[in-house]
């Protein structure tokens, strides 16, 4: 993919005592960037991340898995626990009271 196409992503994870908000970009200007902000009762705090070329990191991980140097961390079954937790929360939030 041409560098000018770039990529952008992120997530928000909510926990009992805080929230993590992560964003990352790469490719638009050739300089990857990423931020994670932890929101807690003490206020927001930006966590320092080193820049990472996500395309290269993904390709290197796949090659390491293919050559037996790493365990696969990107398989669909690696997200099943998170999906189950999400469904459990959704069920409790939207359950009809008896």
Secondary structure, DSSP 8 states (H G I E B T S, - for coil): --GGG-EEEEEEEEETTEEEEEEEEESSSS--EEEEEEEETTEEEEE------HHHHHHHHHHHHHTTSS--S--GGGGHHHHHHHHHHHHHHH----
